[in-house]
Amino acid sequence: MRICFFLVLAFAPVPIFGQYSFSGEVSQSNSGNAIYLSLVEDYRKSSRIYLDQIVSKSKVDSLVFFQFEGDNLSQDNRIYRIHLDGCAEDFEAGHFLGQCDHSKSVLFIANNNDTVQFPTSFEEQSLCTINSTNTKSSLLLEVELLKEEMVFDFMDFPSETNKKLNLEKWFSTLHDFGKASNEPLVELYIYDFLSDKHNETYGFYLKDVSTNTYYQDLLGRLQTTYPNTEFTTQFEAEISTDRQLASFNGSKTWDWRWILATLLILSLAGNIYFLVTRNAKTKTKTNALLQKLTPQEQKIVQQILQDKSNKEIAADLFVSHSTVKTHINNLYKKLEVSSREEIVSIFKK
C-alpha cells in the first residue's frame, strides 16, 4: 500500500490575483522527463489519463524541478491532475492512458489564484505531498486514504453479511466526509467511485440512490456552487436514470423489453444533449482562438489542416519559406502548442 502524506499551508506573500503556480520536485530518476497538467471536467474520467484533458506540457529540469504557471484557468475550483511521464519518448500511445509502469500522477483541487507545491516526501516519493494556498487541494488524497481503509475492512471477513454491513458503513462514512468538506467536487469524486459499474459498490448504490436523499441534496449543492457546468448536468442526468433503473429492478411487473427501450431512449437523449452542448462550446472556444491570430496566421492554420508542408504553404501564399516558419512559430506561442499535430487537434474537434 502506497503511503502519501499531505499538508495544506498558507503561503506568504499571497500570490497575485489571477495567477496560478503549480510546481514541485520529483526524484532524480525523472530528470528530463515530460510532465503534464490536465483539467478533469468529466468526473467519470478521473481514474486514468486522457489525452483530451491535457492543458499544458512541461519537462522536469536537471534539478528535478517542474512548474506550470499562467492566468488561463477557471476562477472557480476544479479538479486538476499532474501526470509525470516515465515512459520512453517513442512510447506515444500507452503513456497517455496510464499504461506506463513508471508514470505517476496526482489529483488535486485548485483554481486560477492558487499556488500549489508538490515536494518529494521523506521517502523520495513524487506527487504524494501537497502544500497549497487552497485548503481544499489535498482533499482528494484524503479520500484515497479512506478508500484504502475501506478495502482492508472488506478483506477481513469476505462474507455477504460483512459485505452488506461494510457497504452501509462506508457509504455513510464517505458521504459524511464529502459533505463536511464543503466542496461538491470532492463529493463528485466519491460518487464516481461508489457508483462505478465495475466496483462491488454498484449494486448497493442502485438501492441507495432510490431511497437516500443525499443524492438530491448533492445536486442542490452542485447547482448552487457550480451552476451551468457540464458535470452538474451530467450528475443530474445520471441519478435520474439510475433511479429509474433501480425502480425497474425492484418491480416484477415490468416487461424487460420496455425497460430496455426506455433506457436506450434516455441514453440516446442524454448523449445527444451532451454532444450538442460540447460541440457548441468547442466551436466557441475555437472561434476565440482564431480571433487571436492575424489573417495571415489564420490562412496558415487552414493550410496545416490540409496537411500541407511548409514549402507548399509558401508557394500557395506567395511568401518565403522562412516567413512561413516565422508564422508557425508565432502560432505555437499564441496557441500554446509545440507541434502541428496539436494545432490539428484543436481546430478539427
MIVEXBA-904728 format. One record per residue (C-alpha): residue in one letter; x, y, z. Coordinates in steps of 0.2 Angstrom, whole numbers, plus 5000, padded with zeros to 4 digits. Layout:
% MIVEXBA-904728
AXYZ;...
//
This chain:
% MIVEXBA-904728
M500050005000;R500750174995;I500850295009;C500750485005;F500750625016;F499950795013;L499950965021;V499051125017;L499951285021;A499551475019;F500951555009;A501751725012;P501651835002;V499951804994;P500151764975;I499551904963;F497651894959;G497351794944;Q498951704943;Y499251514947;S500851424950;F500951234952;S502751174955;G503651044963;E505150924965;V505250744959;S506550604961;Q508250624952;S507750474940;N506450584932;S507650724927;G507250774909;N505550684908;A503950754902;I502650814914;Y500850864910;L499450974918;S497750914915;L495950984918;V494750844924;E493050914920;D492250744917;Y492250664934;R492050494925;K493750524918;S494650544935;S495350374936;R496550374922;I497550484910;Y496650554894;L497450654880;D496050774878;Q496150834896;I497950894895;V498151084895;S499951104897;K501651014895;S503251044903;K504950954907;V505750914923;D507451014923;S509150954928;L508751004946;V507250894946;F506051044947;F504551074937;Q503251224936;F501651264927;E501051444929;G499951574920;D498251654921;N497151554910;L496251434922;S494551444930;Q494251564944;D493251434952;N493951274960;R494151124948;I495050954948;Y496750954940;R498050814938;I499950824937;H500550674927;L502350634927;D502850534912;G504150404915;C503950314898;A505150324883;E504950464871;D504450344857;F503050264868;E501750384860;A500050294864;G500250204880;H500850334892;F499450454890;L498250314895;G499250274911;Q499950114904;C501750154909;D502350074925;H503550224928;S502250354927;K501550444942;S500050564944;V499150664957;L497350734958;F497050904967;I495851044968;A496451224963;N495951374954;N496751514944;N497351614960;D498251464969;T500051424972;V500251234974;Q501851144978;F502250964977;P503950924986;T504550754987;S504150655003;F505450595015;E505450435006;E505850514990;Q504050484983;S503450604970;L501750694969;C501250624986;T501450784996;I500450944993;N500751125000;S499451244994;T498651414997;N496951324994;T496451225009;K495451104998;S496951054987;S497350894997;L495550835000;L495650704986;L497150624994;E496250615010;V494850525000;E496150394993;L496650355011;L494850325016;K494650205001;E496250115006;E495450095024;M493850035016;V494749895006;F495549825022;D493849815030;F493249715016;M494749595017;D494449555035;F492849445033;P492349415014;S490649355019;E489049435011;T488449495029;N490149585032;K490049655014;K488249725017;L488749805034;N490349875027;L489449945012;E488250035023;K489650095034;W490750165020;F489350245010;S488950345026;T490750375030;L491250445013;H489650545011;D489850625028;F491650665023;G491150745007;K489850855015;A491050905029;S492250955015;N491051095009;E491751054992;P490550974979;L491950924968;V492550804982;E490850734983;L490850704964;Y492450614966;I491750504979;Y490150474969;D491150424954;F491950284965;L490450224973;S489350224958;D490650144946;K489849994937;H491549904939;N491549914958;E490749804970;T489849954977;Y488749974962;G487349864967;F487249944984;Y487250114976;L485750074965;K484750034980;D485450184989;V485050314975;S483250264975;T482950294994;N484350415000;T484050604999;Y485950634999;Y486050624980;Q484650754978;D485450864991;L487150854982;L486350904966;G485751064975;R487451094981;L488151074964;Q486851194956;T487251324969;T489151314968;Y489451264950;P487851314940;N487851294921;T489351174921;E489451004911;F489750904927;T488250964936;T487150924921;Q487950754919;F487650714938;E485850764937;A485550654921;E486450504929;I485550504946;S483850524937;T484250374925;D484950274940;R483350304950;Q482350234936;L483450084933;A483350054952;S481450054951;F481449934936;N482549814946;G481349824961;S479749784950;K479249614944;T477849684933;W478949774920;D479249694903;W481149694901;R480949754883;W480049914889;I481449934902;L482749914888;A481850034876;T481650164890;L483550154895;L484050164876;I482950324874;L483650404890;S485450364885;L485150424867;A484350584873;G485750614885;N487150584873;I486350704860;Y486250834873;F488050824879;L488650814861;V487750964856;T488251064871;R490051004870;N490151044851;A489451224854;K490751254867;T492151184857;K491651294842;T491551454853;K493251414860;T493951384843;N493251544836;A494051634851;L495751564847;L495651614829;Q495251794834;K496951794842;L497851764826;T498251884812;P497351854795;Q498951784788;E499151664803;Q497351604800;K497751564782;I499251464788;V498151364800;Q497051314786;Q498551254776;I499151154791;L497351074792;Q497551024774;D499250934779;K500251044768;S502151064770;N503051224774;K503651234756;E501851204749;I501151334761;A502551464755;A502051434737;D500151444740;L500351614749;F501751684739;V502951704753;S504651644758;H504951484767;S505751574781;T504251684783;V503151534784;K504251464798;T504151634807;H502251624806;I502151444813;N503251484827;N502151634832;L500651514830;Y501451394843;K501651534855;K499951604853;L499051434854;E500251364867;V500651214857;S502351134851;S501851034836;R500751044820;E499850894827;E499250994842;I498651134830;V497651004821;S496850934837;I496251104842;F495451154826;K494750984820;K493750944835;
//
